[in-house]
Amino acid sequence: MERGSNKHGARVDDEMAHEVRGIVQGVTGGRVEESREAEPSGEDQPEVSGVLEEDETRDLTRFGRYIGLSALPGDREKLRQSAETLLAPDDVLADLDSLPEGQEFGTVVEIWRALGR
């Protein structure tokens, strides 16, 4: 019994196997066609931020725990109300109180940067 496709010949099967080899085997840069290459970020895409140290990650995670998703995007007052609802500790509330008035923040990272961290 011969294994193969009953729709294509052996040559076409080999070509098709070669075309998807990079996808199937997960080889980086193994794309056969240029159209399958990953495109770089566009001008309208946000820049990738740097990697945080372990302590910074822990602090940011702790801070973000007290910012409700429903408060984003939001200004200082909206963020403060959300943090109070989530029973944030005094240091988190003090950080939120030190944010500039009238500025709206879309993410926890934006808030973190505005705090100078």
N, C-alpha and C positions, 0 to 999 in steps of 0.2 A: 504494500500500500504506500503510495507516494503522498507525503505531506505537503501541503501548499494550498494556495487559493484556487478556487474553481472559477474565479472571475478574472484573474490575471495570470500572466505567464510568470515563469521563474525570474526573468530579468526585471519585470515591473515590481515583483515582490521584493527583490533585492534593493531596488531603488527606493522603494517606500520605506523599507527597514532602515536604510542609510539616512533618509531624511529625518526620521524621528529618533535616531540613536541618541542625540544630545538630550532630548526630552525624556526618553525612557531611562537612560542611564544616569541622568542628572549631572552630566559633565558641564562644568562652568565654561561658558564660551563655546560650547559644542553645537551651536546652532548652525544648521546648514544654510539657511536662507537669511539674508540680511534683515528681511522684514520681521523675523522672529527675535531679533536682538532687543533687549530691554532698552527703552529710551531714557535719556537723562531727564532729570526734573526740569520742568519748564520755568519760564520767568515768573509766572504767576503762582508758583508753588513755594511753600515756606522753606526756609533754609533748615538744614538738619543741624540740630544743636549738638554740642559736644557731649561726651560721655561724663556722667557725674561720678564722683568718688562714692564709695559705699556709705560713708557718713552723710554726705549730701543727699544721696538717694533716700536714705532712711528719714532724714529731716523733711524732705519734700513730700514723701509718702505720708508721713504723719500730718503735715500741714494740709495736704490735699484731702485727707480723710474728713476734714471738717468743712469743706467747701462742697455744698450740694450741687449736683448737676443742674438742678432747676434754677440755681442762682447765676448760672453762666449763660450768656454774657451778662455781666452786672457791674455796677459801680460799688464803691466802698460800703454804702449803706445796705445794699441788697446782699452783699457778701457777708456783712456783719450779722444781719438777721438770720441768714442761713446757718452761719457758724453757731449762733446762739441756740437755734433749734436743734442742732446736732451736738449740743452740750460741749462746745469747744473749751479747752483750758484757757486761762487768763493770758498766757503768752501768745497764743494764736489770735485772740481777740485784740490784744495790743498791737500785733503786727498788722491786722486789718485796719485798725484805727489810724495807723501811720501811713496808709496808702494815700496818694494824692486825691483830692476831692474832684469830682466831676469827670474822672477818667473811667472808661469802661474796659473791663478785662474779659477776654474770651476764653482763656484757659488758665489752669492753675499755674502753669509755667510762666505765663505773662505776669501773674501776680507775684510769683517768686522772684522774677527778674526786677520788678518794680520795687521790691523790698531790698534790692541790692545783693541778692544771693546768687 
